Every structure is written in structure tokens, then in C-alpha cells.
Amino acid sequence: MGFFKLHFSIQIFCLAIIFMLFEGGGYLGVGGYYAPVIILVIIAAFMTAFRHGIVFRREHFYISILFIIMILHLNASVEYIESSRLIWGYILLFVMFFSLVLYRAQIDDLKYIKTSIILSAFIISFFIIVMRKEYGLSGRYTLDLVGLTDPNHVASFLTLGLVLNVKEIFFSFKKSNKFIYILSCIIILLAIMFTGSRGAFISLILSVPVLFFAKFKKFFIGMFFSVFIFGLSFLILPDYLTNRFLVDSYNDGSNQARIRLWLGTVEKISLHPIVGYGAVRSKNITRIGAAHNTFLAFALHFGLLGLLMMVFILWKIFINCLHKSMYLFLAVFINLMVNSIILENTNTMPFWFTLVFLAYAVNYKLKNPEVNLWNEI
């Protein structure tokens, strides 16, 4: 099936993924210039659902509870004018997830979403390498087309594109496209290294091997390829970036500060444990900085009740990805979770785009248990 034969919602969703590099808000959130795009995705999703049939699932109930908690806190949230973008971000991303998951995705939809993620990651990587825009005085590079973007958030999305690339390189039946995916893999990995994100580096180490559990005979080939590509990247990188990954202690000031932020966030959660503080920037609650952890941030903003709703959504995905035919999505899930432990992804598009992708795959598998998605996607 060609792209223009897809349902309108999937077309717009794919385009939103591909052109995410123009977001310009600093953290790949809905801020900056991208709110109208997400509104268009929502409109297209509702149009497709009403035309082709609405399917309500348990995740609709969970996301509705999160939405209600946010509304209950709205008066308190708007006192912080700098949080207005966060409020709108949550509203749009919650409604986007709700509306998109009303639709029952098909194989071709999953294929095009996967391709869109790879293409988006490749384009972002290309601009990072070509532009070489330094992030402050950190010696790390990032995306700066519309606005300077946090390199850790950029790298976390690029790792998703890399995981999908590796699947195509080693397990795709289309041999004619191997060279394209190998080139894409090298470009994306090099861009990740230029960002200097050690969290992204760890997420790759933990998620990519999962792909080879499906075809264990290729495990050692995959390990050799991975070591070769990583080695090639380190040869190209400046020494100070190489040292950041391989020489410098991971128990440095940056990670020690992250642990202090986690402890400070837990302390604030304990004061309002049930429904949290609402859509207020984490640093305005903790007074010391962002939570730097997606799950702690959910608990901070929406309480343990809100965190539980998100855990229910994630648990449904995880438990249904343990089958061998779902190992691609298990790798994607692990990649997302590792990055979410290190970053505050509650209000970022890569987190919610990936969540939609995973929800589509799991719901398709539940409806069609006989289909082997490992072979199809």
C-alpha cells in the first residue's frame, strides 16, 4: 500500500514524526511552533475514527484519569505563567494519544510509522553532523534549526531510530535496501555520539541485544557489527567526547546532581502523594531543578494515582511484547523506558509518539494473535 492510500490520521501522524526537527521548543515538546501540527493530528485522528469505527480500550480510561487530574489542578497551574506551555502540551498530547488509539491500526500503518521514525532520526542526525552546533560551552553538539534543542532529548529519540535500523539491517528480507539502512545506522549513531548523551549510549546497550534474542544465530554477527560501528564512531569523534563515553566516570557531578534531584522530587511527592501538584514545571515545585525522571515527574504532577494510570498503560504494552514475534517492540519499549528513567519525558513528543506506535502494535497483536509481527514489520 502506498503512503497516499493510508488513512488520513496515519498520514498526518507520520508527517508529524518526520518534521519534528522543526519543533523549536528546546526539548522536542509541543511548545515552540509545533502545537498546530499536533492539533491537526488530533483532528485527523477523530475524523478517521468516526469514519472507520471507534474502538474504546482500557488505555482510554487511564489517559482520561490523567486528563481529569490535570483539569482539577488547572487553577493552581495557571498561577505559573511559565508553565502555560506545559499545560497546553499535556492537553494536546493526552488528547492526541486518546484520539489516535481510537483507530485500529493495520500492518501497513505500523510499517509507515516505523519508516517515518527512521527517516526523522536520519534527517535530525544529518543536520547535527553537518551544522555541528555546540550546546552552550559543553563541547556537545545538538540540533539548532529553529531553536537550540537539549542534546539528551535529541539523542533519546535518535536511539529509537537506531533500534529500528538495526532490525532492518539484520532481519529484513529486502536485501536491496541493506546498504541504505547501514548508512542510516552509521549516520544516526555518529550523531548520537556527537550529542555526548551517555544515557542514550546505555539505552542502546540494553535494547539492541533484545533484537537478536529473536534470531540467536545472528547474535554474534550483531555483536561484531555493533563493536565495529561503535569503534568507527569513536575514531571520528573528538577526544573529549570519546573520553566522556569511555574514560570519564559515570559517577560524576552531572549524575550526582541527577540523584539529588530525584531525592528532592521524592520528598515533594510525599507532601502531595495522591494527585500531585498539577501541570507546573518541576523546578517550580522542587525549587532545585527538573525531576530528570519521567516516572517521578508523573508522580510529581499527577500524584501516585496519575503514575499508576501511566504504569497500567505501560504494563499492557510490556506484558504483550514478551512473545518472540513482538521482540522488535520489546526492544523499542526497553529503549523508551531506559531513556525515560534518565530524562523527564512526560511532555515530549518522542515519548508519546513511541507510546502510540507501541499501543498500535500491541492492540493489533491482541486482535490478530496468529500474525507474526517480527516478520511483518
SVG drawing of the C-alpha trace seen along z (x, -y; Angstrom):
<svg xmlns="http://www.w3.org/2000/svg" viewBox="-18 -34 59 54">
<polyline fill="none" stroke="black" stroke-width="0.4" points="0.0,0.0 1.3,-3.5 1.5,-6.3 -1.4,-8.2 -3.7,-5.2 -3.2,-5.2 -6.0,-6.7 -5.7,-10.4 -4.8,-10.2 -1.8,-7.9 -0.6,-10.2 -0.6,-13.3 0.9,-11.3 3.8,-10.1 4.4,-13.7 4.4,-15.0 7.1,-12.5 9.2,-13.2 9.2,-17.0 9.6,-17.0 13.0,-18.7 11.2,-22.0 9.6,-21.9 11.9,-24.6 10.9,-24.4 14.1,-23.1 13.0,-19.7 11.1,-18.2 7.9,-19.1 4.8,-20.6 6.0,-24.1 7.6,-26.3 5.9,-26.0 4.6,-22.5 1.2,-22.9 -0.7,-23.4 0.7,-20.2 -0.4,-18.2 -3.9,-19.8 -4.0,-18.7 -3.1,-15.2 -5.9,-15.2 -8.5,-16.4 -7.3,-13.8 -7.5,-11.1 -11.0,-11.9 -12.1,-12.1 -10.6,-8.7 -12.1,-7.1 -15.6,-8.4 -15.4,-7.3 -13.9,-3.9 -15.1,-2.9 -14.3,-3.9 -12.7,-1.3 -12.5,-2.1 -9.8,-0.4 -8.6,-0.4 -5.9,-2.9 -8.6,-5.5 -9.8,-5.2 -6.3,-5.6 -5.5,-8.6 -8.8,-10.2 -8.0,-9.9 -4.7,-11.7 -6.6,-14.4 -9.1,-14.8 -6.3,-15.2 -4.7,-17.9 -8.0,-19.8 -8.6,-19.6 -5.2,-21.4 -5.8,-23.9 -6.4,-26.9 -3.2,-26.3 -1.2,-25.6 -2.0,-28.8 -0.5,-30.8 2.8,-29.9 2.8,-31.8 5.9,-30.0 4.0,-26.7 1.4,-27.6 3.3,-25.8 3.4,-22.7 -0.3,-22.8 -1.1,-23.0 1.5,-20.4 -0.2,-17.9 -3.6,-18.7 -2.6,-18.2 -0.5,-15.1 -3.2,-13.4 -5.9,-14.2 -3.6,-13.1 -2.9,-9.7 -6.7,-9.3 -7.8,-10.1 -5.1,-8.1 -5.7,-4.9 -9.4,-5.1 -8.3,-3.7 -7.5,-0.1 -4.1,-0.2 -3.1,2.3 0.2,3.7 0.8,1.0 0.2,-1.7 2.8,-0.2 5.3,0.1 4.9,-3.5 5.2,-4.8 8.4,-2.8 9.8,-4.2 8.8,-7.7 10.7,-7.3 13.8,-6.1 13.6,-8.9 13.1,-11.6 16.0,-10.3 18.2,-10.3 17.3,-13.8 17.9,-15.1 21.2,-13.2 22.3,-14.7 21.7,-18.3 23.5,-17.6 26.6,-16.3 26.6,-19.0 25.8,-22.0 27.9,-21.0 26.1,-23.4 27.6,-23.3 25.2,-23.2 26.4,-26.1 30.1,-25.5 29.6,-21.8 31.6,-20.5 28.5,-18.6 26.5,-19.1 22.8,-19.3 20.1,-20.3 19.6,-24.1 17.3,-24.7 14.5,-26.7 15.9,-26.7 18.6,-25.0 17.4,-21.6 18.6,-19.7 21.1,-17.1 19.9,-14.4 16.3,-14.6 17.5,-14.6 19.7,-11.6 16.9,-9.7 14.8,-9.9 17.7,-9.0 18.3,-5.8 14.8,-4.7 15.6,-5.3 18.8,-3.3 17.0,-0.3 14.6,-0.2 17.6,-0.5 19.3,2.5 16.2,4.6 16.2,3.7 19.9,4.4 19.9,7.9 16.4,9.2 14.8,7.6 14.0,9.8 14.7,6.9 18.4,7.3 18.4,4.4 17.8,1.9 20.6,3.1 23.1,0.5 20.7,-2.3 19.9,-1.1 23.6,-0.6 24.4,-4.1 21.5,-5.4 22.6,-3.4 26.1,-4.9 24.9,-8.5 22.4,-8.2 25.0,-6.5 27.6,-9.2 25.0,-11.9 24.2,-10.3 27.9,-10.3 28.2,-14.0 25.4,-14.8 27.5,-13.3 24.5,-11.6 25.7,-8.8 22.1,-7.9 21.4,-7.3 24.5,-5.1 23.3,-3.0 19.8,-2.7 21.3,-1.2 23.4,1.3 20.3,2.5 17.8,2.5 19.6,3.5 20.6,7.0 16.9,7.8 16.5,7.9 19.0,10.8 17.1,12.9 14.6,13.5 17.2,14.9 20.0,16.1 22.1,17.4 22.8,13.8 23.7,12.7 27.5,12.9 27.3,11.3 25.3,8.5 27.8,8.1 30.7,7.9 28.8,5.3 27.9,3.2 31.5,3.2 32.8,2.3 30.3,-0.6 30.9,-1.9 34.7,-1.7 34.3,-3.6 32.3,-6.3 34.9,-6.7 37.6,-7.1 35.7,-10.0 34.7,-11.7 36.9,-14.4 38.9,-13.1 36.9,-14.9 33.7,-13.2 35.4,-9.8 36.6,-10.4 33.0,-11.3 31.8,-7.9 34.7,-5.6 37.1,-7.3 35.3,-9.7 33.5,-8.3 29.7,-7.9 29.5,-8.9 30.4,-12.5 28.8,-15.8 26.1,-15.5 24.8,-12.2 25.3,-13.1 23.1,-16.2 20.5,-13.9 20.3,-11.8 19.9,-14.8 17.1,-15.9 15.4,-12.5 15.6,-12.6 14.3,-16.2 11.4,-15.1 10.5,-12.2 10.4,-14.5 7.9,-16.8 5.8,-13.9 5.5,-12.7 3.8,-16.0 1.0,-15.6 1.1,-11.9 -2.4,-11.2 -2.9,-13.7 0.3,-15.7 0.8,-19.4 -0.6,-19.7 1.0,-20.8 3.6,-23.0 7.2,-22.9 9.1,-20.5 11.7,-23.0 8.9,-25.4 7.9,-22.6 11.2,-21.2 13.0,-24.6 16.2,-22.9 15.6,-21.7 13.7,-19.4 12.8,-15.9 15.0,-14.3 12.9,-11.1 9.7,-10.5 8.0,-8.4 8.9,-10.7 7.7,-13.6 4.3,-11.9 4.0,-11.3 5.0,-14.9 2.5,-16.4 -0.4,-13.9 0.3,-12.0 0.6,-8.3 -2.8,-7.9 -1.7,-9.5 1.6,-7.5 -0.5,-4.3 -2.5,-5.2 0.6,-5.5 2.0,-2.3 -1.1,-0.5 -0.7,-1.7 3.0,-0.6 2.3,2.7 -0.2,3.6 2.4,2.9 5.2,4.7 3.3,7.9 2.2,8.3 5.6,7.7 7.2,10.7 6.2,13.0 9.0,13.8 7.1,12.3 7.0,9.0 10.7,8.7 11.1,5.6 8.5,3.8 10.1,5.1 13.4,3.6 11.6,0.3 9.8,0.5 13.1,1.1 14.8,-1.7 11.9,-4.1 11.9,-3.0 15.7,-3.5 15.6,-6.9 12.6,-7.8 14.4,-6.9 17.2,-9.3 15.1,-12.1 11.8,-13.8 9.8,-12.7 6.3,-13.4 5.7,-16.3 7.9,-15.3 6.6,-14.2 9.1,-11.3 7.7,-9.7 4.1,-10.0 4.7,-9.2 6.5,-6.0 3.7,-5.1 1.2,-5.4 3.4,-3.2 3.6,-0.6 -0.1,-0.7 -0.9,-0.2 1.3,2.8 0.0,4.4 -3.6,3.8 -3.1,5.3 -1.4,8.4 -4.2,8.9 -6.7,8.7 -4.6,10.9 -2.6,13.3 -1.8,15.5 0.2,12.8 4.0,12.7 4.8,9.0 8.5,9.8 8.3,10.9 5.8,8.3 7.3,5.1"/>
</svg>
